[in-house]
Amino acid sequence: MPYIAHADHRVFYEIEGPADGAVYVMVNGLTQYASLWRPYVAALTAGGFRVATFDLLGQGHSDKPALFISQDDQVEILRALVAEFAGRPVFLAGISFGGLIALRYATRYPQTLTGLVAMSTFAELPPQLQLIGAALRNGLVLGGISYLQDLLLPMNLSDAWLGAHMADLDAIKRPGWLNNDVYALQNLMESFIGFTPLTPDLPQITVPTLILNGEFDFLTPRPLHETLRRGIPDSALVIVPRAYHAFTLERPGLTAMLLRKFAGEVAAGSFVGGGSIWIAPETDNGEVIAFPAGFDPMRALPVAPSTPLPAMPPLAASTS
């Protein structure tokens, strides 16, 4: 297995795809591991991209320090990985915790990137997210990884996806507690101790940036992505209809299409940023459309009901 050396630790990574292709570097969410990106590796390499996946320090096949894991360490590991592609266009994409690490990286080393994709992520820790994070950490400490997964699944995925996989959930959960470690995940969670908001640093992200937010994202809702949209100068927010926090797992075909489209537009000089707002299609091969004028993007998507609601029956006469 290939590894990046960082201090006394080894970080696992894999690179696939044509050597001369533009590069996508994918950054995992907190409880994820590199192999979850396999559908993206297949879709992106088929489109001519070179794709790098890796396990953050404390995840999967990477070393799992017994004590505190700094987010700055994760950024420097990412810097070493991106350096492998010097001279190539590099697009950095991260989900949730991985999106935060990608944002941190982009504020410090924007000159090494061609584009950034921030998915289901945040630059601040408002009270709701702080309390959710504390509850998830307590769930991990008291109940272990399997219990943490039980908490996260209904927060991350739709009823439709969960309903279709209810009989397989134990098998789906199994790689999570085989690849990860209770104490390492706890250390990753505790890397938020003393968290400083990134919002003042967002203008330092000078590359085109695609922000993806699920319409029904519970963990990182629209206001957190609005902070990114307003703070990153050349950004566009794309709202993914009917999607939840982990839409990268639930909708890989659609998300891979959006990543390919973004890279193509940046290469062609046709990316429309400037804080614009868009709506992703419901199908993997549909069209992205502009958010309609006159509606509030902080509320639910402006979609007309498919069938008219039935008329209310008349009220019965009072007999009192």
GIDANOR-V209616 format. One record per residue. N is the residue number from 1. D_FIRST is the distance of its C-alpha to the first C-alpha in Angstrom with 2 decimals. Layout:
# GIDANOR-V209616
n={N	N}
d_first={D_FIRST	D_FIRST}
This chain:
# GIDANOR-V209616
n={1	2	3	4	5	6	7	8	9	10	11	12	13	14	15	16	17	18	19	20	21	22	23	24	25	26	27	28	29	30	31	32	33	34	35	36	37	38	39	40	41	42	43	44	45	46	47	48	49	50	51	52	53	54	55	56	57	58	59	60	61	62	63	64	65	66	67	68	69	70	71	72	73	74	75	76	77	78	79	80	81	82	83	84	85	86	87	88	89	90	91	92	93	94	95	96	97	98	99	100	101	102	103	104	105	106	107	108	109	110	111	112	113	114	115	116	117	118	119	120	121	122	123	124	125	126	127	128	129	130	131	132	133	134	135	136	137	138	139	140	141	142	143	144	145	146	147	148	149	150	151	152	153	154	155	156	157	158	159	160	161	162	163	164	165	166	167	168	169	170	171	172	173	174	175	176	177	178	179	180	181	182	183	184	185	186	187	188	189	190	191	192	193	194	195	196	197	198	199	200	201	202	203	204	205	206	207	208	209	210	211	212	213	214	215	216	217	218	219	220	221	222	223	224	225	226	227	228	229	230	231	232	233	234	235	236	237	238	239	240	241	242	243	244	245	246	247	248	249	250	251	252	253	254	255	256	257	258	259	260	261	262	263	264	265	266	267	268	269	270	271	272	273	274	275	276	277	278	279	280	281	282	283	284	285	286	287	288	289	290	291	292	293	294	295	296	297	298	299	300	301	302	303	304	305	306	307	308	309	310	311	312	313	314	315	316	317	318	319	320}
d_first={0.00	3.84	6.51	10.25	12.61	15.70	18.43	17.16	14.29	10.61	9.98	7.06	7.80	8.06	11.01	13.30	16.93	19.37	18.85	22.44	22.51	23.23	20.24	19.84	17.68	17.78	18.22	18.29	21.43	21.87	21.09	18.60	14.83	12.81	13.41	17.11	17.04	16.53	20.28	20.16	17.33	19.54	22.74	21.79	20.06	23.14	25.22	23.71	21.47	18.02	16.13	13.57	12.58	11.16	12.07	14.92	15.28	16.55	14.89	12.45	9.06	10.39	12.82	16.24	19.05	22.17	24.48	25.17	22.47	24.09	23.93	24.31	20.98	19.39	21.40	20.32	16.58	17.54	19.58	16.76	14.79	18.11	18.82	16.16	18.78	21.92	24.72	23.56	25.09	22.80	23.60	22.30	22.66	22.52	24.03	26.10	24.47	21.90	24.99	26.47	23.52	23.77	27.52	27.19	24.95	27.46	30.40	29.02	27.33	29.05	29.36	25.65	25.93	27.82	28.03	27.17	27.07	27.95	27.98	29.75	29.62	32.05	33.22	35.57	35.89	39.29	40.86	39.70	36.01	36.43	38.09	35.60	32.73	34.68	35.40	31.77	30.79	33.67	32.61	29.13	30.72	33.47	31.89	28.12	25.38	27.19	30.36	28.71	27.44	31.03	32.32	29.94	30.17	33.86	33.46	30.68	31.67	34.91	37.35	36.84	33.09	33.54	36.49	34.63	31.79	33.83	33.46	29.65	29.00	27.83	25.17	24.20	24.08	22.10	18.50	19.68	20.57	17.67	15.10	17.40	19.61	23.34	23.55	20.65	22.26	25.57	24.38	23.20	26.64	28.39	26.97	30.00	32.42	34.52	33.24	35.03	35.67	34.04	37.10	38.78	35.69	35.20	37.54	35.08	32.79	34.31	32.10	32.95	31.74	31.61	32.24	31.74	33.63	34.32	38.08	38.04	35.24	36.39	33.85	34.00	37.27	38.98	40.41	36.99	36.09	39.57	38.80	35.84	38.02	40.84	38.79	36.48	38.85	37.34	36.14	36.85	36.64	35.98	37.02	35.33	38.15	38.05	34.52	33.36	30.76	27.68	28.89	25.39	24.73	28.25	28.87	25.68	27.80	30.27	27.84	25.78	29.19	30.16	27.03	27.73	31.40	30.89	28.79	31.38	34.24	32.83	32.32	35.86	37.41	38.74	36.89	39.59	38.74	41.41	40.85	41.62	41.13	40.16	39.74	36.91	38.03	38.01	36.45	33.25	35.34	38.21	39.47	38.81	42.28	43.77	44.71	48.48	50.85	53.05	50.56	48.80	44.99	44.66	46.08	45.09	44.66	48.08	48.04	51.33	51.67	51.33	54.65	57.55	57.96	61.01	64.13	64.94	67.92	71.10	71.70	74.13	77.54	78.04	80.41	80.89}
